[in-house]
Amino acid sequence: MLINQTMVDKAESLIPELMTSVVEPRSVVEIVADEEAFQGWRVMQAEDQAWKERMLGKGDSFILDFGDHLVGYVSLKVKPVGSPPDAPLKLKLTIGEMPCEIAEPFESYDGWLSSSWLQEETVFIDVLPAEIKLPRRYTFRYIKVDVLDTSKKYNVSFERVECTAVTSGDAARVAPLTDSVSGEWAEMDRIALKTLQDCMQTVFEDGPKRDRRLWIGDLRLQAQANYLTFNNHDLVKRCLYLFAGMRLPDGAVGACVFEKPHAHADDTRLYDYALFFAACLYDYYEATGDKETLEELWPIAMEQLEIGVERLDERGIVRDDETWWSFIDWHPELNKQAPSQGVLIYCLKRGLELARILGLADKQQYIEEQIARTAEAAVTQLWDEDAGFFVSGTDRQISWASQIWLVLADVLPAEENAALLERLFAEQPAIGMTTPYMYHHLIEALFSVGSREKAIQQMQAYWGEMIKDGADTFWELYNPQDKKLSPYGSNLINSYCHAWSCTPTYFVRKYLI
């Protein structure tokens, strides 16, 4: 690992102070099976709302609804009822963002991600009454309290269950929407803002429940939304310095960074994510005009472009073999060659703008040559005239991602880009999109070619449907045709507040106001 301690120290000097607020439960609920409800579970108000002071013994339970999505620290106050306690109180707390996490036993989980991400606590309390503060940070809306055991001599009651919520996103800095934005768009903006705010901790986390770390693909979209809302520029700056200060041995920016027990980069390498460092720096400078940071981080950005170019074959096309990983989207059958070509060109163009701002003639010339080389190669090698689409890989796969990224890269004239997206919707290639991350790029591509109405329709059909399915923050994955979809083997472990799904607020504030 290449460590630039000066950059790491600068990142650490920018750790924000988290704002806190204490939130109490809104109601007691029941979660019942319902095939018509999202993921098969419906939430209904319990008949008995008096959870405080209710006498509870072995086998008793209740479910608290906090009324909104929260990220923070749970505490509770419990006391004995009856005879003096002669045995410890054994409690189980099941903590979830969604009803499925409360209703389905975690023992049924059979996914490939660690089950330790599933949020639950078994607590033994030796001395009563007691105030218990759970040490872990949790992300949730619902908490189920199970009294697993007391003794035959005593019961218990709860005086308090609350959450100290934390965020570095200051809602007071968010400008209100204009009167022209109301109804479903105001609601979509509100939920997207909440999604972003709950992911804004001491870095821009990808998901506050899971994975709880800084990924550069998520950062790019979070930062774009942040510039139009919370305006926490120092948090973006901190994240950029973390990526720049801890790189892989060949100089490539790692895909993600951990903060604890000390700042350190993961060893995951993603071709597209490393390139996005240049795009993130471009967006940051556009939003802030911070030339000092630009000058300091420019060499890292330039290096990512050079490393990206090294992967080109003799045709000028990104090599596609077993030695690389490019994320693009979660679709299991997606070939990444053509969309990665688009990402490379997209990032080269942002790097070119930065080289111009810095007056670096030699770098400008190099990047211009690479843009010409890769764009020409995309048209001559990847464009299938008969099909009317870009193709990817040896099987000449036609996917949504390939078309979207090569539209964003602007390798075709504007009118041809618009026609390509129209054809995409008309012919509906089988290799579709699985994440809000990819849907973001579809919406951005539609706006870029002037297809405003189609972009609006897609936002309504995607994030709007999430709202209808009960989202109080927007989710990591959503397929309206398969609402239990998970790349991890179980929807129980999906993240239901996820960074790359926060961008409706960006679209509303950039294009609809």
C-alpha positions as CSV (number, residue, x, y, z in Angstrom):
1,M,0.0,0.0,0.0
2,L,1.3,3.5,-0.9
3,I,0.7,5.8,2.1
4,N,1.0,9.6,1.9
5,Q,0.7,10.5,5.6
6,T,0.4,14.2,4.9
7,M,-2.8,13.6,2.9
8,V,-4.1,11.1,5.5
9,D,-3.4,13.6,8.3
10,K,-5.3,16.3,6.3
11,A,-8.2,14.0,5.9
12,E,-8.2,13.2,9.6
13,S,-8.2,16.9,10.4
14,L,-11.5,17.2,8.6
15,I,-13.5,14.7,10.7
16,P,-16.8,16.4,11.3
17,E,-18.5,16.7,14.6
18,L,-21.7,14.7,14.5
19,M,-25.0,16.3,15.3
20,T,-27.3,14.3,17.6
21,S,-31.0,14.2,18.4
22,V,-33.0,12.0,20.7
23,V,-35.9,10.1,19.1
24,E,-38.6,8.1,20.9
25,P,-40.9,5.4,19.5
26,R,-44.1,6.6,17.8
27,S,-46.2,3.5,18.2
28,V,-46.5,-0.2,18.9
29,V,-47.1,-2.2,15.8
30,E,-47.7,-5.8,14.6
31,I,-46.1,-7.2,11.4
32,V,-48.4,-9.7,9.7
33,A,-48.0,-11.8,6.6
34,D,-49.7,-10.3,3.5
35,E,-48.9,-11.5,0.0
36,E,-50.0,-8.2,-1.5
37,A,-47.7,-6.1,0.7
38,F,-44.0,-5.3,-0.1
39,Q,-41.9,-8.4,0.4
40,G,-44.9,-10.2,1.9
41,W,-45.2,-8.2,5.2
42,R,-47.7,-5.5,6.3
43,V,-47.3,-3.2,9.3
44,M,-50.4,-2.5,11.3
45,Q,-51.0,-0.6,14.5
46,A,-51.3,-2.8,17.6
47,E,-54.5,-2.5,19.6
48,D,-52.6,-1.9,22.8
49,Q,-50.3,1.1,22.5
50,A,-49.3,1.3,26.1
51,W,-45.9,-0.3,25.9
52,K,-44.5,1.7,28.8
53,E,-45.0,0.2,32.2
54,R,-46.6,-3.0,30.6
55,M,-45.8,-6.0,32.8
56,L,-43.8,-8.5,30.7
57,G,-42.7,-12.0,31.6
58,K,-40.9,-14.9,29.8
59,G,-42.1,-15.2,26.2
60,D,-43.6,-11.8,26.0
61,S,-42.7,-9.3,23.2
62,F,-43.6,-6.1,21.5
63,I,-42.5,-4.2,18.4
64,L,-41.8,-0.4,18.4
65,D,-42.1,1.7,15.3
66,F,-40.0,4.9,15.5
67,G,-41.9,6.4,12.6
68,D,-38.9,7.1,10.4
69,H,-35.5,5.8,9.5
70,L,-32.8,6.4,12.1
71,V,-29.0,5.9,12.4
72,G,-27.8,6.0,16.0
73,Y,-27.4,4.5,19.4
74,V,-30.2,2.7,21.3
75,S,-30.7,2.9,25.0
76,L,-33.4,1.5,27.3
77,K,-34.5,1.7,30.9
78,V,-36.0,-1.4,32.5
79,K,-37.2,-2.2,36.0
80,P,-38.4,-5.3,37.8
81,V,-42.1,-5.9,38.8
82,G,-43.0,-8.2,41.6
83,S,-40.6,-9.9,43.9
84,P,-36.9,-8.9,44.0
85,P,-35.1,-10.4,40.9
86,D,-33.4,-13.7,41.7
87,A,-32.0,-14.3,38.2
88,P,-30.7,-12.2,35.3
89,L,-33.0,-10.7,32.8
90,K,-32.4,-12.1,29.3
91,L,-33.6,-9.9,26.5
92,K,-33.4,-10.2,22.7
93,L,-33.6,-7.1,20.6
94,T,-34.2,-7.4,16.9
95,I,-33.5,-4.2,15.0
96,G,-34.5,-3.6,11.4
97,E,-34.9,-1.1,8.7
98,M,-37.7,-3.1,7.1
99,P,-40.6,-5.3,8.3
100,C,-38.9,-8.4,6.8
101,E,-36.0,-8.1,9.2
102,I,-38.4,-8.2,12.2
103,A,-40.7,-10.8,11.0
104,E,-38.4,-13.4,9.4
105,P,-36.0,-15.2,11.8
106,F,-32.4,-14.4,11.2
107,E,-31.6,-18.1,11.6
108,S,-33.2,-18.6,8.1
109,Y,-30.6,-16.4,6.5
110,D,-28.5,-18.3,3.9
111,G,-26.7,-15.6,1.9
112,W,-23.0,-15.2,1.1
113,L,-22.4,-12.0,3.1
114,S,-21.6,-12.4,6.8
115,S,-24.7,-12.9,8.9
116,S,-23.0,-10.6,11.5
117,W,-24.6,-7.7,9.5
118,L,-28.0,-8.8,10.7
119,Q,-28.9,-6.4,13.5
120,E,-29.7,-8.2,16.8
121,E,-28.6,-8.2,20.4
122,T,-29.0,-10.7,23.2
123,V,-28.6,-8.8,26.5
124,F,-28.2,-10.2,30.0
125,I,-29.0,-7.8,32.8
126,D,-27.8,-8.9,36.2
127,V,-28.9,-6.0,38.3
128,L,-32.4,-4.3,38.0
129,P,-33.5,-1.6,37.6
130,A,-31.0,-0.8,34.8
131,E,-30.3,1.7,32.1
132,I,-28.6,0.0,29.1
133,K,-26.9,1.7,26.3
134,L,-26.1,-0.6,23.4
135,P,-22.5,0.1,22.3
136,R,-23.0,-0.5,18.6
137,R,-24.5,2.0,16.2
138,Y,-27.7,0.7,14.6
139,T,-29.7,1.7,11.5
140,F,-33.4,1.0,11.8
141,R,-37.0,2.0,12.0
142,Y,-38.3,-1.0,14.0
143,I,-37.2,-2.7,17.2
144,K,-38.7,-5.9,18.5
145,V,-38.2,-6.5,22.2
146,D,-38.4,-10.2,23.3
147,V,-38.2,-11.1,27.0
148,L,-36.5,-14.5,26.7
149,D,-36.4,-15.1,30.4
150,T,-36.8,-13.6,33.9
151,S,-37.6,-16.1,36.7
152,K,-40.8,-17.3,38.2
153,K,-40.5,-14.6,40.9
154,Y,-40.5,-11.4,38.8
155,N,-41.5,-9.7,35.6
156,V,-40.2,-6.5,34.0
157,S,-41.5,-3.3,32.5
158,F,-39.8,-0.7,30.3
159,E,-39.8,3.0,31.2
160,R,-37.8,4.1,28.1
161,V,-36.5,3.0,24.7
162,E,-34.9,5.7,22.6
163,C,-32.3,6.4,19.9
164,T,-29.7,9.1,19.9
165,A,-29.6,9.7,16.1
166,V,-26.4,10.9,14.5
167,T,-25.4,12.6,11.3
168,S,-23.1,15.2,9.8
169,G,-25.8,16.4,7.4
170,D,-27.1,19.7,8.7
171,A,-30.7,20.0,7.5
172,A,-30.6,23.8,8.3
173,R,-28.2,24.2,5.4
174,V,-30.6,22.8,2.8
175,A,-32.5,25.4,0.8
176,P,-36.3,24.8,0.7
177,L,-37.8,23.8,-2.6
178,T,-39.5,26.4,-4.7
179,D,-43.3,26.5,-4.9
180,S,-43.1,24.9,-8.4
181,V,-42.0,21.6,-6.8
182,S,-44.7,20.0,-4.7
183,G,-46.6,16.7,-4.3
184,E,-44.8,13.6,-5.3
185,W,-41.6,15.5,-6.3
186,A,-41.4,17.2,-2.9
187,E,-41.9,13.8,-1.2
188,M,-39.3,12.2,-3.4
189,D,-36.9,15.0,-2.6
190,R,-37.6,14.6,1.1
191,I,-36.9,10.9,1.1
192,A,-33.7,11.3,-1.0
193,L,-32.5,14.0,1.4
194,K,-33.1,11.7,4.4
195,T,-31.2,8.9,2.6
196,L,-28.2,11.2,2.0
197,Q,-28.4,12.6,5.5
198,D,-28.4,9.2,7.2
199,C,-25.4,8.2,5.0
200,M,-23.5,11.3,6.0
201,Q,-21.5,10.3,9.1
202,T,-17.7,10.9,9.5
203,V,-17.4,10.0,5.8
204,F,-20.0,9.5,3.2
205,E,-20.9,6.0,4.0
206,D,-22.4,3.7,1.3
207,G,-25.0,2.3,3.7
208,P,-25.2,3.1,7.4
209,K,-26.4,-0.5,8.2
210,R,-24.1,-2.3,5.7
211,D,-21.2,-1.8,4.6
212,R,-20.7,1.4,6.7
213,R,-17.7,2.5,4.8
214,L,-16.6,4.9,2.0
215,W,-16.8,3.6,-1.5
216,I,-15.8,6.0,-4.3
217,G,-18.6,5.1,-6.7
218,D,-21.2,6.0,-4.0
219,L,-19.1,9.1,-3.0
220,R,-19.4,10.5,-6.5
221,L,-23.2,10.5,-6.5
222,Q,-23.5,11.6,-2.8
223,A,-21.2,14.5,-3.4
224,Q,-23.2,15.6,-6.4
225,A,-26.4,15.6,-4.3
226,N,-24.6,17.2,-1.4
227,Y,-23.5,20.2,-3.5
228,L,-27.2,21.0,-4.1
229,T,-28.4,20.3,-0.6
230,F,-26.2,20.1,2.6
231,N,-23.2,21.8,1.1
232,N,-20.8,19.9,3.4
233,H,-17.8,20.5,1.2
234,D,-15.3,19.6,3.9
235,L,-16.8,16.1,4.1
236,V,-16.2,15.6,0.4
237,K,-12.7,17.0,0.8
238,R,-12.0,14.6,3.7
239,C,-13.1,11.6,1.5
240,L,-11.0,12.7,-1.4
241,Y,-7.9,13.0,0.8
242,L,-8.5,9.5,2.3
243,F,-8.6,8.0,-1.2
244,A,-5.5,10.0,-2.3
245,G,-3.5,9.2,0.8
246,M,-3.8,5.4,0.7
247,R,-3.5,3.8,-2.6
248,L,-2.8,0.4,-4.0
249,P,0.9,-0.6,-4.7
250,D,0.8,0.5,-8.3
251,G,-0.8,3.9,-7.4
252,A,-4.4,3.0,-8.2
253,V,-7.0,4.4,-5.9
254,G,-8.7,1.6,-4.0
255,A,-12.4,1.1,-4.3
256,C,-13.2,1.7,-0.6
257,V,-11.7,3.0,2.7
258,F,-12.2,2.0,6.3
259,E,-12.0,4.5,9.1
260,K,-11.5,2.2,12.2
261,P,-9.4,1.4,14.1
262,H,-7.4,3.8,12.0
263,A,-7.9,5.0,8.4
264,H,-6.9,2.3,6.0
265,A,-7.7,1.4,2.4
266,D,-9.3,-1.9,1.4
267,D,-7.4,-4.0,-1.2
268,T,-10.4,-4.1,-3.5
269,R,-9.6,-2.8,-7.0
270,L,-12.4,-1.7,-9.4
271,Y,-11.4,-0.4,-12.7
272,D,-14.3,2.1,-13.0
273,Y,-14.1,3.3,-9.4
274,A,-10.4,4.2,-9.6
275,L,-11.2,6.3,-12.7
276,F,-14.0,8.1,-10.8
277,F,-11.4,9.8,-8.6
278,A,-10.8,12.3,-11.5
279,A,-14.6,12.8,-11.9
280,C,-15.0,13.4,-8.1
281,L,-12.2,15.9,-8.1
282,Y,-13.7,17.7,-11.2
283,D,-17.2,17.9,-9.5
284,Y,-15.6,19.1,-6.2
285,Y,-13.7,21.9,-8.0
286,E,-16.8,22.9,-10.0
287,A,-18.8,23.2,-6.7
288,T,-16.1,24.9,-4.6
289,G,-13.5,26.6,-6.7
290,D,-10.9,25.2,-4.2
291,K,-7.8,25.4,-6.4
292,E,-5.4,24.5,-3.6
293,T,-7.0,21.2,-3.2
294,L,-7.2,20.7,-7.0
295,E,-3.5,21.4,-7.3
296,E,-2.6,19.0,-4.5
297,L,-4.8,16.1,-5.7
298,W,-4.4,16.6,-9.5
299,P,-1.4,14.2,-9.7
300,I,-3.4,11.4,-8.2
301,A,-6.3,12.0,-10.6
302,M,-3.9,12.1,-13.6
303,E,-2.3,8.9,-12.4
304,Q,-5.7,7.1,-12.4
305,L,-6.3,8.2,-16.0
306,E,-2.9,6.8,-17.0
307,I,-3.5,3.5,-15.2
308,G,-6.9,3.3,-16.9
309,V,-5.4,3.9,-20.3
310,E,-2.8,1.1,-19.7
311,R,-5.6,-1.4,-19.9
312,L,-6.4,-0.6,-23.6
313,D,-5.6,-3.2,-26.2
314,E,-4.0,-2.5,-29.6
315,R,-7.5,-1.4,-30.9
316,G,-7.9,1.2,-28.2
317,I,-10.6,-0.9,-26.3
318,V,-10.5,-1.8,-22.7
319,R,-9.2,-5.4,-22.4
320,D,-11.8,-7.9,-21.1
321,D,-10.3,-10.9,-19.4
322,E,-10.1,-12.7,-16.0
323,T,-7.6,-10.3,-14.5
324,W,-9.9,-7.3,-13.8
325,W,-13.1,-6.2,-12.1
326,S,-15.2,-3.3,-13.0
327,F,-18.4,-2.7,-11.1
328,I,-20.8,-0.8,-13.4
329,D,-23.9,-2.7,-11.9
330,W,-24.8,-5.8,-10.0
331,H,-26.4,-7.7,-13.0
332,P,-24.8,-11.2,-12.9
333,E,-24.6,-11.5,-16.7
334,L,-23.4,-8.0,-17.5
335,N,-20.3,-7.8,-19.6
336,K,-18.3,-4.8,-18.4
337,Q,-16.1,-4.0,-21.4
338,A,-18.2,-1.5,-23.3
339,P,-19.6,0.4,-20.3
340,S,-16.1,0.6,-18.9
341,Q,-14.9,2.1,-22.2
342,G,-17.6,4.7,-21.6
343,V,-16.5,5.4,-18.0
344,L,-12.9,5.8,-19.2
345,I,-13.9,8.3,-21.9
346,Y,-16.2,10.1,-19.4
347,C,-13.4,10.5,-16.9
348,L,-10.8,11.4,-19.4
349,K,-13.0,14.3,-20.5
350,R,-13.3,15.6,-16.9
351,G,-9.5,15.2,-16.5
352,L,-9.1,17.3,-19.6
353,E,-11.1,20.1,-18.1
354,L,-8.9,20.0,-14.9
355,A,-5.7,20.1,-17.0
356,R,-7.0,23.1,-18.8
357,I,-7.9,24.9,-15.5
358,L,-4.4,24.2,-14.3
359,G,-2.8,25.3,-17.6
360,L,-0.9,22.0,-18.1
361,A,-0.4,21.9,-21.8
362,D,1.5,18.6,-21.9
363,K,-1.3,16.8,-19.9
364,Q,-3.9,18.4,-22.1
365,Q,-2.3,17.0,-25.2
366,Y,-1.9,13.5,-23.8
367,I,-5.6,13.4,-22.6
368,E,-6.9,14.8,-25.9
369,E,-5.0,12.1,-27.7
370,Q,-6.5,9.4,-25.4
371,I,-10.0,10.8,-25.8
372,A,-9.7,10.7,-29.6
373,R,-8.2,7.2,-29.5
374,T,-10.8,5.7,-27.2
375,A,-13.8,7.4,-28.7
376,E,-12.9,6.4,-32.2
377,A,-12.3,2.9,-31.0
378,A,-15.7,2.8,-29.4
379,V,-17.4,3.7,-32.6
380,T,-15.3,1.6,-34.9
381,Q,-15.0,-1.5,-32.7
382,L,-18.0,-1.6,-30.4
383,W,-20.8,0.0,-32.6
384,D,-23.0,-2.6,-34.4
385,E,-24.6,-0.7,-37.2
386,D,-27.1,-3.5,-38.0
387,A,-28.3,-3.8,-34.4
388,G,-28.1,-0.1,-33.8
389,F,-26.4,-0.6,-30.4
390,F,-23.0,-0.8,-28.8
391,V,-21.9,-4.3,-28.1
392,S,-19.6,-5.6,-25.4
393,G,-17.3,-8.6,-25.0
394,T,-16.5,-11.5,-27.3
395,D,-20.2,-12.5,-27.3
396,R,-21.1,-9.0,-28.5
397,Q,-23.6,-8.5,-25.7
398,I,-26.1,-5.7,-25.9
399,S,-26.9,-4.2,-22.5
400,W,-28.6,-1.1,-21.1
401,A,-25.4,-0.2,-19.2
402,S,-23.3,-0.2,-22.4
403,Q,-25.6,2.2,-24.2
404,I,-26.0,4.5,-21.2
405,W,-22.3,4.9,-20.4
406,L,-21.4,5.5,-24.1
407,V,-24.1,8.1,-24.3
408,L,-22.7,9.7,-21.2
409,A,-19.2,9.6,-22.8
410,D,-20.6,11.5,-25.8
411,V,-18.9,9.4,-28.4
412,L,-21.8,9.9,-30.9
413,P,-23.3,13.2,-32.0
414,A,-26.1,14.5,-29.7
415,E,-29.0,13.6,-32.0
416,E,-27.6,10.1,-32.4
417,N,-27.3,9.7,-28.6
418,A,-31.0,10.7,-28.3
419,A,-32.0,8.2,-31.0
420,L,-29.9,5.5,-29.3
421,L,-31.8,6.0,-26.0
422,E,-35.1,5.9,-27.8
423,R,-34.2,2.6,-29.4
424,L,-33.1,1.3,-26.0
425,F,-36.6,1.8,-24.6
426,A,-38.2,0.5,-27.8
427,E,-36.3,-2.7,-28.0
428,Q,-35.6,-3.4,-24.3
429,P,-32.4,-5.5,-24.3
430,A,-32.6,-8.4,-21.9
431,I,-29.5,-7.4,-19.9
432,G,-31.1,-4.7,-17.9
433,M,-30.4,-2.7,-14.7
434,T,-30.5,-3.9,-11.1
435,T,-29.5,-1.0,-8.9
436,P,-30.5,2.7,-8.3
437,Y,-26.8,3.4,-9.1
438,M,-27.4,2.3,-12.7
439,Y,-30.8,4.0,-12.9
440,H,-29.1,7.2,-11.8
441,H,-26.9,7.0,-14.9
442,L,-29.9,6.3,-17.1
443,I,-31.7,9.4,-15.8
444,E,-28.6,11.5,-16.2
445,A,-28.2,10.2,-19.8
446,L,-31.8,11.1,-20.6
447,F,-31.5,14.6,-19.3
448,S,-28.2,15.0,-21.2
449,V,-29.9,14.4,-24.5
450,G,-32.9,16.6,-23.7
451,S,-35.3,13.8,-23.0
452,R,-36.7,15.5,-20.0
453,E,-40.2,13.9,-20.0
454,K,-38.7,10.4,-20.4
455,A,-36.3,11.1,-17.5
456,I,-39.2,12.2,-15.3
457,Q,-41.2,9.1,-16.2
458,Q,-38.4,6.9,-15.3
459,M,-37.9,8.6,-11.9
460,Q,-41.6,8.1,-11.2
461,A,-41.5,4.5,-12.3
462,Y,-38.5,3.7,-10.2
463,W,-38.1,5.8,-7.1
464,G,-41.8,6.6,-7.2
465,E,-42.6,2.9,-7.0
466,M,-40.2,2.6,-4.0
467,I,-42.3,5.3,-2.2
468,K,-45.5,3.4,-3.0
469,D,-43.8,0.3,-1.5
470,G,-43.2,2.2,1.8
471,A,-39.7,3.6,1.4
472,D,-38.8,6.1,4.1
473,T,-35.2,6.1,2.7
474,F,-34.3,4.8,-0.7
475,W,-32.8,1.4,-1.1
476,E,-29.7,-0.3,-2.3
477,L,-31.6,-2.5,-4.8
478,Y,-35.0,-2.4,-6.2
479,N,-36.6,-4.3,-9.0
480,P,-40.4,-3.6,-9.4
481,Q,-40.8,-7.1,-10.9
482,D,-38.8,-8.9,-8.2
483,K,-39.2,-7.2,-4.9
484,K,-37.1,-9.7,-3.0
485,L,-34.1,-9.3,-5.3
486,S,-30.7,-9.5,-3.6
487,P,-27.2,-10.2,-5.1
488,Y,-26.3,-11.6,-1.6
489,G,-28.8,-14.5,-1.5
490,S,-31.3,-12.9,0.8
491,N,-33.2,-9.6,1.0
492,L,-32.8,-9.7,4.8
493,I,-29.3,-8.3,4.4
494,N,-30.0,-5.7,1.7
495,S,-29.3,-2.1,2.7
496,Y,-32.6,-0.1,2.8
497,C,-30.8,3.3,3.1
498,H,-28.1,3.4,0.5
499,A,-25.9,6.2,-0.8
500,W,-26.3,5.6,-4.5
501,S,-30.1,5.9,-4.2
502,C,-30.1,9.4,-2.9
503,T,-29.9,11.2,-6.2
504,P,-33.6,12.1,-6.8
505,T,-32.8,15.2,-4.8
506,Y,-30.0,16.0,-7.2
507,F,-32.3,15.6,-10.2
508,V,-35.1,17.5,-8.7
509,R,-32.9,20.5,-7.7
510,K,-30.8,20.5,-10.9
511,Y,-33.4,19.8,-13.5
512,L,-36.9,20.3,-12.1
513,I,-36.7,23.6,-10.2
